[in-house]
Amino acid sequence: MKDLLEYIIGSITGSTDFTVEETRPEANIVNFEVVANPDIIGLIIGREGKTIKNIRKILSIKATKEKVAVNINVSPTL
């Protein structure tokens, strides 16, 4: 699922200036932390958050097949 998220974000932004960290606090929960350059965060989130919502929808389809819940957070690099 991490590969899918990296592919989607890379395709949307046209950049590789981001990292995706995956954590599993429980067996059926997957958390993704996307740390990106502030210049491309706007592209990831989109107008009114529409892009990130659609990314979450796409990943939730794959998560349903794997029987896990997915959370995605986006934050700027420091």
C-alpha positions in Angstrom: 0.0 0.0 0.0 2.9 2.3 0.7 4.1 1.8 -2.9 0.7 2.8 -4.2 0.6 6.0 -2.1 4.1 6.9 -3.2 3.1 6.3 -6.9 0.0 8.5 -6.6 1.7 11.4 -4.8 4.7 11.2 -7.2 2.3 11.3 -10.2 0.3 14.2 -8.9 3.2 16.4 -7.9 5.8 15.3 -10.5 8.3 15.4 -7.7 10.2 12.9 -5.5 10.7 15.6 -2.7 8.6 13.7 -0.2 8.8 10.7 2.1 6.1 8.2 3.2 6.5 6.6 6.6 4.3 3.6 7.5 3.4 2.6 11.0 1.1 -0.2 12.3 0.1 0.6 15.9 -2.3 -2.4 15.7 -2.6 -5.3 13.3 -5.6 -3.9 11.5 -4.6 -0.2 11.4 -2.0 1.4 9.0 -0.9 5.0 9.5 1.0 6.8 6.7 2.8 10.0 7.4 3.6 12.0 4.3 6.4 14.5 4.9 6.8 16.8 1.9 8.4 20.0 0.8 6.1 22.9 1.6 6.0 23.8 -2.1 4.2 20.6 -3.0 1.9 20.2 0.0 -0.7 22.3 -1.8 -0.7 19.9 -4.7 -1.1 16.9 -2.4 -4.0 18.4 -0.4 -5.7 20.1 -3.3 -8.3 22.8 -3.4 -10.6 22.4 -0.4 -8.8 19.1 0.4 -10.3 17.3 -2.6 -7.1 15.6 -3.7 -6.2 14.1 -0.4 -9.7 13.0 0.1 -9.6 11.1 -3.2 -6.2 9.6 -2.3 -7.7 8.3 0.9 -10.7 6.8 -1.0 -8.3 5.0 -3.4 -6.3 3.6 -0.5 -9.4 2.6 1.4 -10.3 0.4 -1.5 -7.0 -1.5 -1.2 -7.3 -1.4 2.6 -10.7 -3.0 2.4 -9.3 -5.9 0.4 -6.5 -6.3 3.0 -9.0 -5.9 5.9 -7.2 -2.9 7.5 -8.0 0.7 8.2 -5.9 3.5 6.7 -5.0 6.9 8.0 -3.0 9.5 6.0 -1.4 12.6 7.5 0.5 15.2 5.5 3.1 17.5 7.1 5.8 19.8 5.9 9.5 19.1 6.1 11.3 21.1 8.8 
